[in-house]
Amino acid sequence: MFAAGEEKSLTLVQGSGIHFVIMRKRSIPVKVKSAEHPEEETATQVCTSACQTLMDSVISLDQQLTARMAVCATKESQLGHLRPLMKMLEISCHGVPWILGSLLLFAFSYKPIDVTVSVNLLGVLVFDLIVVGVLKFIFQRSRPSHNVMDMFAAPSVDKFSFPSGHSTRAAMMGLFLCRHLLSESQFWCCLVCLWSISVAASRILLGRHHVLDVVCGFLIGMAAYHVYVSYIWVSQATCLTYLDTYFGHVHL
């Protein structure tokens, strides 16, 4: 008897007029391996197919919700008369005004703490642009089909939808302002939080982004802020060291 995975080999030996048959065993591990391989491929294919089906379902649901909620996408939309208000919210969180504002804040800051805040305000804005630009380039998700491309000063990478740059910036600026500029006023912090959420919501109402683009963008903005504060934040001592050398006669 032979074990599984072994093959019988017959050898004829002639001697003294008598023929002997010698039976040898030979293992065939290649056949066993080839028999197991299709099962592994099948399991992998099933897992991949299930993940793809789930992804397609989520994207389909996302597109349906986006189409229903884009009530200000055009002037003829259900709430098209609110489109100017949505556009104002869009401009209020545009990167260009915020970067110019941080430069003006830096130019008119004289106290060390104010200089530190202005420098890091510019830093967090630049960090936001880098994070969003890289993610848009990686995912390259198209904007909703009902979107009207009439945005103010939109760069070429802004033709992509994921994540929403306005949502990431709104989240980052909301946290930055409440923790470093308006921490002593709960009233203004509440207004900033309301503005931040309104900006994010306006991206869906205007039809600029899908729902997932906005939700994920807001979460990414919050995470990016904490990463900047934890690992990139420019300390007051560092600001004073460089500013004393180059701009001491102006700021300090």
NULOTI-466513 format. One record per residue: chain; x, y, z of N, C-alpha, C in turn. Coordinates in steps of 0.02 Angstrom, whole numbers, plus 50000, padded with zeros to 5 digits. Layout:
! residues N
   chain     n.X     n.Y     n.Z    ca.X    ca.Y    ca.Z     c.X     c.Y     c.Z
       A       X       Y       Z       X       Y       Z       X       Y       Z
...
END
This chain:
! residues 252
   chain     n.X     n.Y     n.Z    ca.X    ca.Y    ca.Z     c.X     c.Y     c.Z
       A   50043   49940   50000   50000   50000   50000   50044   50062   50000
       A   50017   50115   49971   50056   50177   49965   50017   50234   49995
       A   50054   50278   50026   50021   50336   50056   50000   50385   50003
       A   49956   50432   50024   49933   50483   49976   49991   50526   49955
       A   49993   50546   49892   50047   50589   49868   50107   50549   49844
       A   50101   50483   49837   50156   50442   49815   50136   50406   49751
       A   50184   50391   49710   50170   50359   49646   50210   50294   49641
       A   50179   50242   49612   50213   50178   49605   50254   50177   49541
       A   50316   50151   49547   50360   50145   49489   50382   50072   49483
       A   50373   50042   49424   50390   49971   49413   50456   49966   49376
       A   50500   49922   49402   50565   49910   49370   50573   49835   49359
       A   50589   49815   49298   50596   49744   49281   50669   49725   49286
       A   50683   49676   49327   50751   49651   49336   50754   49578   49314
       A   50801   49561   49271   50806   49494   49244   50868   49459   49274
       A   50857   49403   49299   50915   49366   49327   50899   49293   49337
       A   50944   49249   49314   50938   49176   49322   50873   49150   49294
       A   50852   49182   49238   50792   49158   49206   50729   49177   49240
       A   50736   49213   49296   50676   49232   49332   50669   49307   49329
       A   50611   49329   49315   50599   49401   49310   50572   49426   49377
       A   50605   49478   49402   50583   49510   49464   50556   49579   49449
       A   50504   49594   49482   50474   49661   49475   50484   49698   49541
       A   50522   49752   49537   50535   49793   49597   50490   49854   49595
       A   50453   49863   49647   50407   49919   49651   50437   49971   49697
       A   50442   50034   49673   50472   50088   49711   50420   50142   49725
       A   50432   50177   49779   50388   50234   49797   50421   50299   49776
       A   50382   50345   49749   50408   50411   49731   50357   50464   49751
       A   50378   50511   49792   50332   50564   49815   50322   50615   49760
       A   50263   50645   49759   50247   50696   49708   50216   50757   49743
       A   50258   50795   49779   50231   50853   49815   50204   50907   49769
       A   50226   50906   49707   50203   50959   49660   50128   50954   49649
       A   50103   50890   49644   50032   50881   49632   49990   50904   49691
       A   50015   50892   49752   49979   50914   49812   49974   50989   49815
       A   50031   51022   49799   50032   51095   49801   49986   51124   49749
       A   49986   51093   49689   49943   51120   49636   49870   51108   49652
       A   49855   51057   49692   49785   51044   49709   49761   51093   49761
       A   49807   51118   49805   49786   51165   49857   49782   51236   49830
       A   49821   51253   49780   49826   51321   49754   49760   51349   49730
       A   49719   51311   49693   49655   51339   49671   49609   51358   49729
       A   49612   51321   49786   49571   51338   49843   49590   51406   49872
       A   49657   51419   49875   49680   51484   49900   49658   51540   49854
       A   49663   51530   49790   49642   51580   49742   49567   51593   49748
       A   49528   51542   49758   49456   51550   49764   49438   51591   49826
       A   49470   51578   49882   49457   51616   49943   49475   51689   49935
       A   49532   51701   49903   49553   51771   49891   49504   51807   49845
       A   49483   51772   49793   49435   51802   49746   49369   51818   49779
       A   49346   51774   49823   49283   51786   49859   49289   51847   49904
       A   49344   51852   49940   49355   51909   49985   49358   51974   49945
       A   49395   51973   49890   49401   52033   49848   49334   52053   49819
       A   49297   52003   49796   49231   52017   49767   49184   52047   49818
       A   49186   52021   49880   49142   52046   49934   49160   52118   49951
       A   49225   52133   49955   49246   52202   49970   49226   52249   49914
       A   49233   52226   49852   49215   52268   49795   49140   52281   49794
       A   49100   52230   49810   49028   52238   49812   49007   52288   49866
       A   49038   52283   49925   49024   52329   49979   49043   52400   49960
       A   49101   52408   49929   49124   52474   49907   49076   52504   49856
       A   49054   52464   49808   49007   52488   49758   48941   52509   49789
       A   48918   52472   49839   48856   52489   49873   48861   52555   49910
       A   48918   52565   49945   48928   52627   49982   48932   52687   49934
       A   48967   52679   49879   48974   52733   49831   48907   52749   49799
       A   48868   52697   49783   48802   52707   49754   48756   52745   49802
       A   48756   52725   49866   48716   52759   49915   48739   52831   49924
       A   48804   52842   49923   48832   52909   49929   48809   52954   49872
       A   48809   52927   49812   48788   52966   49753   48713   52983   49757
       A   48673   52936   49781   48601   52949   49787   48587   53003   49838
       A   48619   52999   49897   48610   53051   49948   48634   53119   49923
       A   48690   53119   49888   48717   53182   49862   48668   53215   49813
       A   48639   53175   49769   48592   53202   49720   48530   53231   49754
       A   48507   53199   49807   48447   53223   49843   48461   53286   49882
       A   48521   53293   49909   48537   53348   49953   48564   53409   49917
       A   48578   53404   49852   48605   53460   49815   48549   53507   49793
       A   48517   53539   49841   48457   53580   49828   48475   53651   49806
       A   48540   53667   49805   48562   53733   49783   48612   53728   49726
       A   48613   53671   49691   48663   53659   49640   48658   53708   49582
       A   48597   53727   49564   48586   53776   49511   48532   53825   49532
       A   48522   53877   49493   48470   53926   49508   48401   53895   49503
       A   48394   53842   49463   48330   53810   49453   48317   53754   49504
       A   48364   53743   49549   48356   53690   49599   48302   53708   49650
       A   48285   53661   49692   48231   53669   49741   48241   53731   49785
       A   48303   53741   49809   48320   53801   49849   48373   53842   49813
       A   48363   53851   49749   48411   53888   49709   48419   53960   49731
       A   48368   53989   49763   48372   54059   49784   48422   54069   49841
       A   48441   54013   49874   48491   54018   49927   48563   54008   49902
       A   48569   54000   49837   48636   53988   49808   48684   54046   49823
       A   48664   54110   49819   48711   54164   49837   48738   54159   49909
       A   48696   54138   49956   48718   54129   50024   48769   54073   50029
       A   48756   54018   49993   48804   53963   49992   48870   53984   49961
       A   48867   54027   49910   48928   54051   49879   48968   54095   49927
       A   48933   54134   49968   48967   54176   50017   49004   54132   50068
       A   48972   54078   50090   49006   54032   50135   49066   54000   50101
       A   49059   53985   50037   49114   53956   50000   49175   54003   49998
       A   49162   54067   49983   49217   54116   49980   49247   54128   50048
       A   49205   54126   50100   49229   54140   50168   49280   54088   50192
       A   49282   54030   50161   49329   53978   50181   49378   53961   50125
       A   49384   54006   50076   49431   53995   50022   49502   54004   50047
       A   49548   53967   50019   49617   53969   50043   49652   54035   50032
       A   49638   54069   49977   49673   54132   49962   49660   54186   50014
       A   49597   54202   50031   49585   54252   50083   49617   54234   50150
       A   49616   54170   50168   49643   54150   50232   49719   54158   50233
       A   49752   54140   50179   49825   54148   50177   49845   54222   50177
       A   49808   54264   50139   49821   54336   50141   49808   54364   50210
       A   49755   54340   50242   49740   54364   50310   49794   54345   50360
       A   49822   54285   50354   49876   54264   50399   49938   54306   50388
       A   49952   54326   50325   50010   54368   50311   50000   54438   50339
       A   49939   54464   50334   49924   54530   50364   49929   54528   50440
       A   49904   54474   50469   49910   54466   50542   49983   54464   50563
       A   50024   54431   50525   50095   54428   50540   50127   54497   50533
       A   50108   54534   50481   50138   54599   50468   50122   54649   50524
       A   50064   54643   50555   50043   54691   50606   50047   54662   50677
       A   50085   54608   50686   50095   54579   50752   50160   54604   50782
       A   50157   54623   50845   50217   54648   50879   50233   54609   50942
       A   50184   54581   50974   50197   54541   51034   50220   54472   51013
       A   50266   54442   51051   50291   54375   51034   50235   54323   51026
       A   50185   54325   51070   50132   54276   51065   50091   54285   51002
       A   50080   54348   50981   50043   54361   50920   50082   54339   50858
       A   50148   54350   50860   50190   54328   50804   50188   54252   50798
       A   50192   54218   50854   50190   54144   50854   50124   54119   50825
       A   50069   54149   50845   50003   54128   50819   49998   54141   50744
       A   50021   54199   50721   50016   54215   50650   50060   54169   50607
       A   50120   54152   50633   50164   54107   50596   50132   54038   50590
       A   50104   54013   50644   50074   53946   50643   50007   53946   50606
       A   49973   54002   50604   49912   54006   50564   49929   53996   50490
       A   49982   54029   50468   50004   54019   50399   50028   53947   50389
       A   50063   53921   50438   50088   53852   50432   50033   53801   50427
       A   49981   53808   50467   49927   53759   50465   49888   53763   50400
       A   49883   53823   50372   49849   53831   50308   49889   53798   50251
       A   49954   53807   50252   49996   53775   50201   49995   53699   50210
       A   49996   53676   50272   49993   53604   50285   49927   53575   50259
       A   49873   53612   50268   49807   53590   50243   49808   53583   50167
       A   49838   53631   50133   49842   53629   50060   49881   53568   50036
       A   49935   53553   50071   49976   53495   50052   49938   53430   50062
       A   49906   53422   50120   49869   53361   50135   49813   53350   50084
       A   49773   53402   50072   49717   53396   50026   49741   53384   49955
       A   49794   53419   49934   49820   53410   49867   49844   53339   49854
       A   49879   53311   49903   49904   53242   49896   49847   53192   49892
       A   49797   53201   49936   49740   53154   49937   49698   53159   49873
       A   49688   53220   49849   49651   53228   49786   49687   53194   49728
       A   49753   53201   49727   49793   53171   49673   49791   53095   49677
       A   49789   53068   49738   49788   52995   49747   49720   52966   49727
       A   49666   52994   49751   49599   52965   49740   49569   52987   49673
       A   49578   53050   49655   49553   53076   49591   49479   53059   49579
       A   49438   53068   49629   49367   53056   49621   49334   53116   49587
       A   49292   53103   49538   49259   53156   49501   49207   53190   49545
       A   49195   53254   49532   49143   53290   49567   49074   53266   49544
       A   49023   53281   49583   48955   53260   49563   48937   53288   49494
       A   48899   53250   49457   48882   53270   49389   48841   53335   49387
       A   48805   53352   49441   48763   53411   49441   48801   53474   49464
       A   48866   53466   49478   48906   53523   49500   48918   53572   49443
       A   48912   53637   49458   48927   53689   49410   48995   53719   49428
       A   49044   53712   49384   49112   53734   49400   49119   53810   49393
       A   49095   53846   49442   49101   53919   49443   49134   53942   49507
       A   49180   53902   49533   49213   53918   49595   49266   53973   49584
       A   49277   54012   49637   49325   54067   49635   49396   54041   49641
       A   49439   54058   49591   49511   54041   49593   49523   53969   49610
       A   49495   53923   49570   49503   53852   49583   49563   53826   49545
       A   49613   53795   49579   49671   53765   49544   49651   53702   49507
       A   49698   53677   49466   49682   53619   49424   49667   53557   49465
       A   49701   53547   49523   49688   53488   49564   49619   53491   49595
       A   49589   53550   49596   49524   53558   49627   49467   53529   49585
       A   49483   53503   49527   49431   53470   49487   49411   53403   49518
       A   49452   53379   49564   49437   53316   49598   49397   53330   49661
       A   49361   53279   49684   49311   53290   49736   49331   53267   49806
       A   49372   53215   49810   49388   53187   49877   49459   53204   49897
       A   49467   53232   49958   49415   53256   50005   49397   53328   49989
       A   49346   53353   50023   49326   53423   50014   49376   53469   50049
       A   49410   53510   50009   49460   53555   50038   49429   53608   50083
       A   49370   53632   50066   49336   53680   50109   49318   53649   50176
       A   49299   53585   50176   49281   53552   50238   49342   53542   50283
       A   49398   53521   50254   49458   53513   50295   49481   53580   50323
       A   49478   53632   50282   49499   53699   50305   49452   53726   50358
       A   49387   53715   50349   49338   53739   50398   49350   53706   50466
       A   49364   53640   50466   49377   53605   50528   49441   53630   50561
       A   49494   53637   50521   49558   53660   50548   49554   53731   50575
       A   49522   53775   50538   49517   53845   50559   49471   53851   50620
       A   49419   53811   50623   49375   53812   50681   49413   53795   50744
       A   49453   53741   50741   49492   53721   50799   49546   53772   50816
       A   49580   53797   50764   49635   53845   50775   49609   53909   50807
       A   49556   53937   50780   49529   54000   50806   49504   53992   50877
       A   49468   53938   50890   49440   53929   50957   49494   53915   51010
       A   49549   53886   50991   49600   53868   51040   49656   53920   51046
       A   49666   53961   50995   49724   54006   50997   49707   54080   50990
       A   49648   54096   50968   49629   54167   50959   49567   54186   50999
       A   49520   54140   51005   49455   54156   51036   49441   54113   51097
       A   49492   54088   51128   49482   54040   51183   49447   54071   51244
       A   49450   54137   51251   49420   54170   51309   49348   54191   51297
       A   49322   54181   51237   49253   54201   51221   49213   54141   51196
       A   49168   54116   51237   49126   54060   51216   49078   54079   51161
       A   49056   54142   51163   49009   54165   51112   49040   54161   51043
       A   49101   54188   51035   49134   54188   50970   49154   54117   50950
       A   49171   54076   50998   49187   54006   50982   49126   53970   50954
       A   49067   53983   50983   49005   53953   50958   48991   53976   50887
       A   49002   54041   50874   48991   54067   50806   49040   54035   50756
       A   49102   54027   50777   49151   53996   50733   49133   53923   50718
       A   49110   53887   50769   49089   53818   50759   49029   53814   50711
       A   48982   53860   50720   48924   53862   50675   48945   53878   50604
       A   48992   53925   50597   49018   53941   50529   49053   53881   50499
       A   49093   53845   50538   49130   53788   50513   49083   53733   50487
       A   49032   53718   50526   48984   53666   50505   48943   53690   50445
       A   48927   53754   50443   48888   53782   50387   48927   53778   50322
       A   48992   53792   50326   49035   53787   50266   49035   53716   50239
       A   49043   53668   50285   49045   53598   50264   48978   53578   50232
       A   48922   53598   50263   48857   53580   50236   48845   53613   50169
       A   48870   53674   50160   48859   53709   50096   48891   53673   50037
       A   48944   53634   50049   48976   53598   49995   48930   53545   49965
       A   48888   53516   50008   48839   53467   49984   48780   53501   49952
       A   48756   53554   49984   48697   53590   49958   48712   53621   49890
       A   48773   53645   49881   48793   53674   49817   48806   53621   49763
       A   48811   53558   49784   48826   53505   49737   48899   53502   49719
       A   48942   53533   49759   49014   53533   49744   49045   53465   49758
       A   49022   53433   49812   49053   53371   49834   49000   53320   49853
       A   49022   53257   49854   48979   53203   49880   48979   53207   49956
       A   48931   53173   49986   48924   53173   50059   48986   53145   50092
       A   49013   53090   50066   49073   53060   50095   49133   53107   50089
       A   49137   53145   50035   49193   53192   50027   49193   53243   50083
       A   49134   53266   50102   49128   53318   50153   49139   53289   50223
       A   49107   53232   50238   49114   53202   50304   49187   53182   50316
       A   49216   53147   50269   49286   53127   50276   49333   53188   50277
       A   49316   53238   50236   49357   53298   50235   49358   53333   50303
       A   49300   53337   50335   49296   53369   50401   49338   53331   50452
       A   49333   53264   50451   49371   53223   50497   49446   53228   50483
       A   49464   53230   50419   49535   53237   50400   49562   53304   50424
       A   49521   53357   50418   49542   53423   50442   49556   53423   50516
       A   49514   53391   50555   49524   53388   50627   49587   53348   50644
       A   49597   53292   50608   49657   53251   50620   49720   53289   50600
       A   49717   53324   50543   49775   53362   50519   49794   53417   50568
       A   49744   53449   50598   49758   53501   50647   49797   53472   50706
       A   49775   53415   50732   49809   53385   50790   49879   53361   50771
       A   49888   53337   50710   49955   53318   50687   50001   53378   50685
       A   49975   53434   50659   50016   53495   50655   50035   53520   50725
       A   49987   53523   50769   50001   53548   50837   50049   53502   50873
       A   50045   53437   50862   50086   53389   50898   50158   53384   50871
       A   50166   53391   50805   50231   53377   50775   50262   53435   50735
       A   50223   53484   50714   50249   53536   50670   50248   53605   50702
       A   50209   53615   50753   50199   53681   50783   50266   53716   50795
       A   50270   53779   50772   50331   53819   50780   50326   53855   50847
       A   50372   53841   50892   50369   53868   50960   50386   53943   50960
       A   50368   53975   51014   50382   54047   51021   50457   54060   51021
       A   50495   54017   51053   50568   54025   51055   50597   54022   50985
       A   50573   53975   50943   50597   53969   50875   50579   54031   50834
       A   50517   54054   50842   50496   54115   50806   50540   54175   50825
       A   50552   54183   50890   50593   54239   50913   50664   54235   50888
       A   50691   54174   50884   50760   54165   50860   50767   54190   50789
       A   50722   54169   50745   50727   54188   50675   50704   54259   50663
       A   50652   54280   50697   50626   54348   50687   50673   54400   50714
       A   50708   54384   50767   50755   54432   50795   50813   54444   50746
       A   50829   54394   50705   50883   54401   50657   50862   54439   50595
       A   50802   54423   50570   50781   54451   50506   50729   54507   50511
       A   50685   54503   50561   50631   54552   50565   50627   54586   50633
       A   50679   54583   50671   50677   54611   50738   50662   54685   50740
       A   50687   54720   50690   50677   54793   50690   50605   54812   50672
       A   50566   54763   50649   50496   54777   50629   50448   54751   50682
       A   50457   54689   50704   50407   54657   50747   50423   54663   50820
       A   50486   54658   50840   50501   54649   50912   50538   54709   50940
END
